[in-house]
C-alpha cells in the first residue's frame, strides 16, 4: 500500500503540474492516473489502498468544507443572502426533477429509482469548485457582487442537502414505499448540523482566544473536532439525523467571524493539507471509474446527464433573479455549478453494491458525469473567470 501511495502522489503531482503549465486543470491528469493505474486497467494500485479510499475521500471532503467555512465571510453572505440560500437547494431540486423524468422514460427506471439517480447526480463537486472560488476570493475576482462567495456557500451546502436526499430516496427504492418520516428528517438534519457547528465553533474560538497555541496545534484541534462530528453523526444515526458535514463548514464560518486573524492562519494550514489530499482524492476518483459500464447505455446516459445540467442551470438563473449580477457574472455562476466528481464517486456505486436492479445504470451515469463535467467545468472556470469577473485588488489587513 505504501508503494501505491507514493506512486500515485508523485505521478499525480507531476502530471497535474504539467497540465497546469499548459492551462489544463491538473485534476484531469490526476483522474487519468487513477483511471490507468486502477483496477479496471493496469491494476497497479494496491487493493488495501482502494479499500480505504472512501475514508480518504471523506478526509478530503472535511478539508474542503472547513476551508470553505474559513473563507465565507458572514458580512459578505448577508449581501447576497436570499440568492445564497436558494443556491443551496433550488438548482439541485430542479436537476433531480429533470433527471427523474428523463431517466424514467429513457432508461426505463421506476420513479423511485429515477429519483435515486437524480440525487446521486445533483451534487456539485466541492473538490472542483471550492478551491477555485477560494483562489478567486484571495485574488479579488468578483468582489463587487461577491460572486465567488455566493457560489462557494451554495456549492458547499448543496452537497450536504443532496447526500441527505440520497439516503432518503435509497430507503424508498429498497422498500418501495414513500416514507414521510425519512423526508421529514432532512430539515431536522440540516438544522441540527448548523446548531452543532455554531456550538463547537463558539467553544473552539473562545479557547483559541484565551490561549496562545501555535497554528499547527489549532489546525490539529480543528481537524480532530471535524472527525469527531462525523463520528457523532454515525453514532446517533439510528436515533436522530445530524448533518456533520454542514456542521464542519459552519464551524469554520464561526471561527472566521470571531477570530479572523487566527482563522486566516488556520486556513493557510488547510491549504497546504489540501495540496496532498487533492492528488489522493482525484486519483482515487479516477480509480473508481469503470468505463465498461458506458458501453450499453452511454448515449442515453449522456442525454439524461445533459437534461439534468440544463435543469440545474435554469435553477441557478432563478436563484439570481433580482440581484445586481451582470450577465457575465450570471454566466459564470451557471458554469461554476456544472462540475461533478466527489459525491458521485462516493455514493455512485452504493446502489450497485447493494445489488439493486438500478445499480448498474446509476453507476454508469455517475461515471459519465465525472468524466464529462469535472474536467470541462474546471477548465471553463479556470479559463473564463478573467473574462467574466471583474477584478479588484485584494485588501491586505
Helices and strands as residue ranges (DSSP letters): H 2-21, H 26-37, H 47-51, H 53-70, H 74-79, H 81-87, H 90-106, H 111-121, H 126-139, H 147-175, H 180-210, H 215-236, H 244-258, H 260-287, G 291-293, H 294-319, H 327-336, H 342-347, H 350-353, H 359-369, I 370-374, H 375-388
